[in-house]
Amino acid sequence: MAIRNILLATAGGPGGIHAADWVSNNLASEHTIVHVIVLEALGDEYEGAGISPTFPSMSETGDRWAQQDVNEVIRHTLKHLNGFAEIKTGSIIGGRPVDDLLVAVKQIQPDILVWGRRGLHRLESLFLGNISSKTASGSSVPVLVIPYPK
């Protein structure tokens, strides 16, 4: 099966940029569409973990500032994507990343969902939840998790 429709999910961090580079280097084709979805606020997965999302959440900055941050992540990600027939962008602001990504998969119906992993240690994953594995187990399409180089 040829991959013609890719959903690339990113929160704008180094793992997402590395995944964009990987997708561009390995899956780019003049027949392929890539959908870039930016997750703005990572919801309950990060509550109480002592870390903050890659950029401020909507509740801290208001709608306008959150959208500016999302647009900046999109601009930065697009710099790393080359050779595709078309690139479509969108964002998920607020909510829970796993549930929201699975809804996006149903709406977009990609051939594959690509996600960049930050490479957390096992203990960190226990506190943060494991978005990658939860998304993969609930997805109706294959999920490719690109590990961040160590």
C-alpha positions in Angstrom: 0.0 0.0 0.0 1.4 3.4 -0.9 1.1 6.1 1.8 -0.7 9.0 0.2 -2.3 10.7 3.3 -0.2 11.4 6.4 -1.4 12.9 9.7 1.6 14.4 11.5 0.8 15.4 15.1 3.1 17.8 17.0 3.3 19.9 20.1 6.0 22.0 18.6 8.9 20.6 20.5 12.1 18.9 19.3 10.4 15.5 19.0 7.8 16.9 16.7 10.4 18.7 14.5 12.5 15.5 14.3 9.3 13.6 13.2 8.7 16.3 10.6 12.2 15.9 9.3 11.8 12.1 9.3 8.5 12.3 7.4 10.0 14.7 4.8 13.1 12.5 4.3 11.3 9.1 4.1 7.7 9.6 3.0 7.7 12.7 0.8 6.1 12.2 -2.6 4.5 14.5 -5.2 1.4 12.3 -4.7 1.3 12.6 -0.9 -0.7 15.0 1.3 0.5 15.7 4.9 -1.8 17.1 7.5 0.0 18.9 10.3 -2.0 19.0 13.6 -0.7 21.1 16.4 -1.7 20.1 19.9 -1.8 23.4 21.9 -2.8 22.4 25.4 -1.9 18.9 26.5 -4.7 18.6 29.0 -4.8 16.1 31.9 -1.8 14.1 30.7 0.4 16.9 32.1 -1.5 18.0 35.1 0.6 17.8 38.3 3.7 16.6 36.4 5.7 19.8 37.1 6.3 20.6 33.4 4.5 22.9 31.1 3.4 22.5 27.5 5.7 23.6 24.8 3.9 26.9 24.6 1.4 28.6 26.9 -2.0 27.2 27.2 -5.1 29.0 26.2 -6.3 29.5 29.7 -3.2 31.4 30.6 -3.0 33.6 27.5 -6.4 33.9 25.9 -7.6 32.7 22.5 -5.6 35.3 20.5 -2.3 34.5 22.1 -2.8 30.8 21.9 -3.6 31.0 18.2 -0.4 33.0 17.6 1.6 30.3 19.4 -0.1 27.6 17.3 0.7 29.6 14.1 4.3 29.9 15.1 4.6 26.1 15.6 3.0 25.6 12.2 5.4 28.0 10.5 8.4 26.3 12.2 7.1 22.8 11.3 6.5 23.7 7.7 10.1 24.7 7.3 10.9 21.0 7.9 8.5 19.6 5.3 9.5 19.4 1.7 8.4 17.4 -1.4 4.7 16.8 -0.7 1.8 17.4 -3.1 0.0 19.4 -0.5 0.4 20.3 3.2 -2.7 21.1 5.3 -2.6 22.5 8.8 -4.9 22.6 11.8 -4.8 22.7 15.5 -6.4 21.1 18.6 -6.6 23.7 21.3 -7.4 22.4 24.7 -8.8 19.0 25.5 -7.1 15.6 25.8 -4.5 14.8 23.2 -5.3 11.1 22.9 -9.0 11.6 22.4 -8.5 14.6 20.1 -6.0 12.8 17.9 -8.3 9.8 17.5 -11.1 12.2 16.5 -8.7 13.8 13.9 -7.9 10.3 12.6 -11.6 9.6 12.1 -12.1 12.9 10.3 -9.0 13.0 8.1 -8.8 9.2 7.5 -5.0 9.2 6.9 -3.1 6.1 5.9 -0.8 6.7 8.9 -0.5 8.8 12.0 3.0 10.0 12.7 4.0 11.3 16.2 7.4 12.4 17.5 8.3 11.0 20.9 10.3 13.1 23.4 12.1 10.1 24.8 10.9 10.3 28.4 12.4 7.9 30.9 10.1 5.2 32.3 9.5 7.0 35.6 8.6 10.2 33.7 6.2 8.3 31.5 4.4 6.9 34.6 3.6 10.4 35.8 2.9 11.9 32.4 0.9 9.1 30.9 2.0 7.7 27.6 0.3 9.6 24.8 2.0 7.6 22.1 1.0 4.2 23.3 -2.6 5.2 24.2 -3.0 6.8 20.7 -1.5 3.7 19.0 -3.8 1.3 20.9 -6.9 3.4 20.1 -6.1 4.3 16.5 -7.9 2.8 13.5 -4.8 3.4 11.3 -1.1 2.5 11.8 0.8 4.8 14.2 4.4 5.5 13.6 6.2 6.9 16.7 9.5 8.6 15.8 11.9 8.5 18.7 14.0 11.6 19.4 17.7 10.9 19.0 19.6 10.5 22.2 
